Amino acid sequence: MSRIRAFNAACLLLAVLLVMSACTGRSTTVPTPAMPTVAPTAAPPAATPPPVAPAPTTLPAAATPTPANAVLPAPLYVLDGGQIVRIERDGATRRQITNEAPPAPDALAIVQFDASPVDGTLVYIVQGVGMPPVLVRTAADGGKRTVLLDTMPVAAPLLSSDGATIALRVFEDYERPGKHTPGLYLMPVAGGEPRLILADEPVTDPAVERGDGRGFEAVAWSPDGTKLLVNAFSLSVEICELAIVDVASGAVIYLEAPEPNLVAACTAAAWTPDGKAVYFSVANPGNWFNEPGIWRGDAASGAVSPMTLKPANTLLAYPFVVGDRLYALAAPAPAENPFYSPAADTSEFPVLSYTMGSVALTSGTFTPLRSEAYELQNTLWAPDGSGVVIFESSDPSGVRLLWLPTDGSPGVELYKGTDLYTVRWGKP
């Protein structure tokens, strides 16, 4: 179903997330205990012009679309075939802005990146073979290339909301064991020595709670920049859960399992604007799909409580909170999903299609916002809630990048390719 899933499985070596991300028919941000060489599935294809946007043109690096032509709320960056491509706000003008050399002819050069919401600064990982990956910083247009770090095995760069700090995962360097402590690090985006804030928890006894060890990878900064939502993945068995790390002290709080058979899995999650809680879906490791509904995790205590939805039994994925509303993608619930029937044939992986909707946090009432349904692999909500970018995977010839406004206006195809991975917003 997914070249993204193939990439994640190669990059992250965590079979649990093939189960848990499959729970919602999508891929998600996942932990990276190692950075193996990743080969592209094909040469990066030419961009496909969107059906409802203006025909693509090539603009000078400094040019931006006029407000009258704006389709997107900000420029968009997509990782395609190991290079970063910038899509301008008109939804049509795009150009490759990096030209990193791959470590081998059949390998991808850039494997992960992030963009600053302050000035569009890019930070990305160039993979190496037989040597540590390289952390690079550039300007928003790809210029002013600077190597920030090439001495440690790092992954998953995540820029803070003020654009000043990068959260990084340092993983075990198997070619140089003992040289670096694996765990969660911070470093200035201007450059400097990474600082360990939370070391991986070693394996002690897999038979006891978290005795199987934990590795940590940041997935979202809190709005005030004082905390990090992280994936806490087992170092010895197939499981992953969400946790919150205090940036100043390194203290970690795990989001509690809502029920004995449910876990706060490493699915997409969203901070509330006040930073007091996160919303996320939960998983039963024995099932392929997430449990219906959405859960709220308290950032201070880790206590988890389900949100009462109307109607009930709705599968929600990719939550995003703006004000008093939670936006999400919704799929049919157990009563309508044949997979949940005891007599269901599970020999083939069933695919769910998702529609856009929102939930009032005060009442739990779910309101559909669009009628179309899509097979999803990933999403990126606009910071203002005006729409969502989705990776749509129903076409076997390639993954489509679509922009879907929340006001119901026509969607726009932004891009199409066979090796599309991460997307990030640039500076508006």
N, C-alpha and C positions, 0 to 999 in steps of 0.2 A: 504493500500500500504506500510505502513512504520511503523516499530517498532520504528524507530528514531522519526518519527513524533509523535507517541504516547508518547514517552518519553518527547519530547519537550513540548507537550501540557500539560502533567502532571507537568513538572518541572516549566514551565514558565507562565502558566495560562493566555496566551494572545491569544485569538481566532483570532485576526487579523493576526497573523503570520501563522496560518493554511491557511488563504486566500492568504497572500502575498508569503509565501514560496511555496504554491501550484501553484502560478503563474508560477513558473519554474519547477514544478514537483520535488521539492527537499526540504530538510530542510536547515536551516541556523543557524548561531549563533544568538540567540535570547535573549531578556531580561528576567531576573529572579526576579520578585518581591517577590517571596517566594520560600522556599525550602521544598516542601512536600516530604513525603516518596514515593519512587518510587520502585515498585515491578518489579522483572525480569519476562520476559515472559516465561522463561524456564531456567533450569540449564545451565550454560555456556557450550557449546558444545566443543568437542575436535577440535583443529585446523585442517583444511583440507589442505593437502599438495598441493601446486600449481602445475599445469600440466606441466609447462615449467621450473620450478626451481628445484634444487637438492632436494632429499628427506630430510625431516627435521631430524636434529640431535640435541642433547643437548650439548651445550658447557659450559665450566666453565664460571662463571660470568664475569671474566676479559678478556675472549677470544673474538676476533673479526674475521670476515671472512678475508681471504686474498684478496688483490685487484683483483686477477684473478677470484674470485668467486662473486665479488660484482655485484649485480643487482640494488640495490637502492643507491642513492647518500649519504644517511646517515641512521643510525638506525631509526626505526619507532616505535612509541608507539601508542597502540590502547586501548581504554576503552571497555572492554568486560565483561558483566555481573557484573559490579560493581568493577572490579579489572583491573589494568594496565598490559598489556602484551607488551613485547619488541620484535620486529622483527629485526633481524640483517640484515646487508647489503646484505647477500646472498639471501634474500627474503624467506628463508625457516626455518632457525633456529629461534626459538621463545620460550619464557618462561614467565610465570607470575612472576612479580617482586614485587607485593604488596600482602599483605594478611590481609587486614583490615576487622574487624568484622562488619557486617551489624547491624543496630540498631534494626532490627526485623528479624525473620526467612524468611519472604517473601519480604524483602527490599534489595535494592542495597546499597553497602557500599560507594564506590566512585562514585560521580555523575558528577564531572567536574575536569579537570586538565590542566596543561600547562607544557611545557618543555623549558629549557633555550637553546638557540642556541650557548651559549658560552661554557658551560661545561656539558650540559645535565641535570642539576639540575631539579628535578620535584617538582611542587607544586600542591596540589590537595585538594578537598573538600570532607570530609567524613560527610555524612548527619547524623543528630541526630533526635531523637523523643522526644519532650518535652524539648529540650535543643538546644543551638545554634550549627550550623555545626562547624566542626573542620577543620582549615587550617593546612595542614601538608607539610613539606619539606623533600625530601630525595635526596640522590645522584642518579646519572644516573642509577645505578644498583639496586635501591630500598633500599640501605643501608643508615645508618646514619639518621634514621627517627627522625625528630624533629617537635614537635607541635609548630607552630608559633602563632596561635590565636584560642581561644576557648571561647571567651566571647562576641562575636558580631555575628549577623546573616549575614554572608558573602556569596558571590557567584561570579562566573565568574572570577577566577584568570587569569591575563594576564601578562606575564613577558616581561619586556623591552628588547630591542635588545642587551643591554650590560649585561643583566642578573642580574642587581643590584636592580631593583624595581618591585613590583607587583602592578598592578592596580586591584582594587576590587570593587564590588558593595556591599554596605550594604543596606539591605532591611528592611522594617518595621517589628519590633519584636512585633507581635500581643499579645504575652504572657507577654511582658514587655513594654507596650506602652510608648513612650516618652523617653526611656532610651538612644537610639542612633538616630542620625539624618540620615535618609536614603539618599543615594547619592553615588557619585563616590569618592573613597578613593585611596591613595597611601601608601605603606609601604615598608620598606627595606626587601629584600629577606633574609638578615641576621637576621631579627627579629627586633621588635620595635613596637611602637604604630602607628596604621593607622592614616593618616592625610586626613581630608576632603578637597577636592579641588572643588567639585561642588555638592551642595545639590539639591535634587529633587525639581522641581517647583510645588508648591501646586496647587490644583484645585481651580479656582476662578469662572469662568463662562464658562461652556462647549459650550456656544453659540458663544464665540469669539475665535479668533485664539489662540491656545495653552492655552486657559482658562481651558481646561480639564486636565491640569497638565502634567508633564513629569517626568519620571524616567530615569536614565542614566546607561548604561552598556558599558564598553569599549570592542571593538572588534579588534582593530589593532593600534599599535603604529606607528607613523610616522618614516621614516628611521633615522632621527636625534634625535628621542626621545623627541622632544619638544611638540608634539601634540598627541592627541588620537582621533581616529575615534570612535564614539560611536553610539549605538542605543538609540534613544530618544523615549520612548514609553509612550503612554497616560496612565494616572492613572485612567481614568474613562470611556473612550470609546475605540473602537477597531481601533486603528491606531498606526503606528510606523514610524519614519523617521530617517534619518541619520543626524548627526551633528559632528562638530569638536571642541574639547576642548583644549585650551591652558593649558599645564601642570603647568606652573609657576603661572598664574593668575587665572585660572579657567574660563576664558571667553569662552563663547560658541557661535558658529556660526552654524546656521542651513543651510543645503543645500537647496536652494530654490526649490519650486515646479516648474518643467519645464513648466507646463501648469496648468490651473485651475483644471482639472480633473486628473492630474498626481501627484504623490508624490515620493520623493526620499526615497523609502521604505527600510525597514531593510533587504535588500538582501545582498548577498556577495558583497564586494567592495575591491578595491585594490589601494594602494598608488602608485603614480609614484615614481621612484627612487630618484628624487630631493625633494620629499615631498611637492611639490607645489599644487598637485591636487590629486583627487581620481577618479577612474572610477567605475561605478555601473550601474545596470539596474533600471528602474523605473516601478511603478505599477499604475494601475487604480483600486482603491478599489472596483469598481463595477464589475470588471472582474476577472476571475480565473487565467489568465496567465499574465505575465509581458508584457509590450509593447515591440514591436520589437526594436532592436538597443541597443546602449550603450551610456551613458551620462558621461560628465566630470564635476566634481565639483571643483571650485576654493577654495583652502584651506584658503585663506586670506579673501575673500569676501563672499563665499558661493554661488556665481553665478554658474548656471548650464547651460550647452549647449550640444546639441546632437552631436554625432559624425556621420559624413556622411559615410555610409557603402556602399561598392560595393561587391556583390549585396545588394540592400536594402531589407527591410522586413525580417531581420534575427533575430531570438530570440537568444540573447547571455546571458549566465549565467556563474557565477564563473570567473570573469576576473582576470588576473594576468599580471603585466607589467614587462618586462625585456628589458632594453635598449629602443629601439624605436618600440618595438612590444608588442601588447597586446594579450595574450593567453586567450582562453575562450572555453566554450562548447556551441555548436550551435544546435538549433532545427528548424524544419520547421516554416515558418512565416505565417502570417494570410492567404495569398492566398492559401496556401496548407494545412492549418489546419482547419478541418471541424468545430471545436468548434467556430470559428469566423463567421461561416455562420449564418444568422438570423434563418434559419430553423433547426439548429443543435439541437440534443437531448442532453440536459445537465443534464439528470436525473442521469447519472453515471459520475464519475470523469474521464475525459480523461487523459491518460498518454502520456507524450512526451518522445521521445528518443533523446539523444544528441550525437553529434560527436565532436571530437577535431579539433580546428583550431586556426589560429592566424590572427591578423589584423595589418597591417602597420599603425602606428599612423600618419605618414606623408600623406598617401594617402587614408586610410580607406579601402583598398582592403582586403577582407577576403580570406584566403587560407586554405583549408582543410588540415589537417595533418594526419588524420587517416580515414579509411573507416567505422569502426565499429560504431554502435549506441547503447547507453546504457540508461536504465532508472536510473536516478540519485537520490540520497538522500543527498549527501554531497560530497565535494572534498577537496583536499589539494595539492596545487602545490609545486613542488620542488623549493627551493629558487633560483636555477640557471636556472630554466625553462626547465630542461631536461625531465620533465614528470609530471604526475599528479596521485595522488592516488584518486580513486573514490569509493564511496559506491554504489554498483550496486544491484538493488532490484527486478529484473525480476523473480528470483527463489523464490517461496513461502516458501521453506524450510529454507531459511536463506539469510541474506545479505552477499554479497561477497565484499571483499576488493581487488581491482585490481590496479596494477601499469601499467600505459600506457605511454611509452616513447614518446616524441614529434618527435623523428626521424623516427617513423613508425615501429620500430622493435617490435617483438612479445610482447604482454602484459603478465603479470604474475599475477596469483591469489595468493594473500598473505595470505588470511585468510577468514574464513566463520563462521558466527554465527548468533544468533537470537537477541542478545542484544549488537550490536556494535554501539558505539556512536562516541566519539571524536577521532581524530587521530592527532598526532603531530610529527614533526621531532626532532630527538635528535642531538647531536653534531656529525658532519661528522667524 
